[in-house]
């Protein structure tokens, strides 16, 4: 009976059943087979609801959705163009920076492709970058920024690790610091590659202009304090993460609804509904996944898995390489939130057994998930870009391939140089 039920759950997953339903079914099946009261599952849901850090998720998500509905992307693009337009391959560099910052605040690479891609793609073509390079650039840069604060995936990873109680404590503040250098490395490597690739193109540069800089700063004057709220609030010790999230959400609401008036009051309810649908999906998967994790721990699955891996893989370096390959495949078939919730509880105990710090593992995990968005024919950003720019999926895949290879080299550096993730410890 148990075997038939397990097969049924696998079939349900392949037939498109929501992930949380399959995980819940697996949890119930596991506890039932172990003669454990199923009430433990509702207990896990309640425990998750009591997690103080969880308040930050919906608040940062709401702020990101509001920003994506306004003209923040246009002001951000104008601001970076004014200050970085003098550089070689200036518009390409501006694209990298703008998309990374925008993704960090919205927490969704697809939103960046839709919001900024529509502005950047025709501008890149007009300046002579070519259609293939421009397509690859606007598709790839959508995933940049997931390692930068206040990225929701970073926060979610921290919550998962804290809930596991493995004796290694990490804070969201540490995660924000850990993501800085890996994110900068990826941006710099892409910028250098773009500068080299476009060195023979006759691409115009723009001189720095004080009047234009002043106009761009004044235009974005109300949005410029956002990074200050986050960095000064958290790293200065003035606010907790939840308080920073609340201030950010309130401030973004005021400036976009009442100051810029780009999000109408009668639209605000639909924005809240849309953002909370995503949060609700994350929370319900989180609750049932933590229940399933408890079953796996009780059944000693992570410990047995580690023993098997340790018996077959002696080298830490080999383990890291195989982990990268596994995560790349995982990123292609699962969205980043589901992957964090489901897989981190399984691989974290193994990583600790190999002496890998949870902060370092988090950067490896999220960096690989970024590339997973671009995996040919299955990556989510491939399909979003295909829809947004009305181009065949195969054409998008070919355009993003060089960028994906550069990012993979960056991931290898992040993987084998742990200092980049734990430099502040």
Secondary structure, DSSP 8 states (H G I E B T S, - for coil): -HHHHHHHHHHHHHTT--HHHHHHHHHHHHHHHTT--THHHHHHHHHHHT-TTHHHHHHHHHHHHHHHHTTHHHHHHHHHHHHHTTSTTHHHHHHHHHHHHHHHHH--HHHHHHHHHHHHHHHHHHTT--HHHHHHHHHHGGGTTTTSTT-HHHHHHHHHHHHH--S----HHHHHHHHHHHHHHHHHHHHHHHHHHTTTS--------HHHHHHHHHHTTTTTHHHHHHHHHHHTTSS-HHHHHHHHHHHHHIIIIIIS--S-HHHHHHHHHHHHHHHHHHHHHHHHHHHHHHHHHHTTHHHHHHHHHHHH---HHHHHHHHHHHHHHHHHHS-HHHHHHHHHHHHHHHHHHTT--HHHHHHHHHHHHHHHTT-TTT-HHHHHHHHHHT--HHHHHHHHHHHHHHHHHHHHHHHH-THHHHTT-
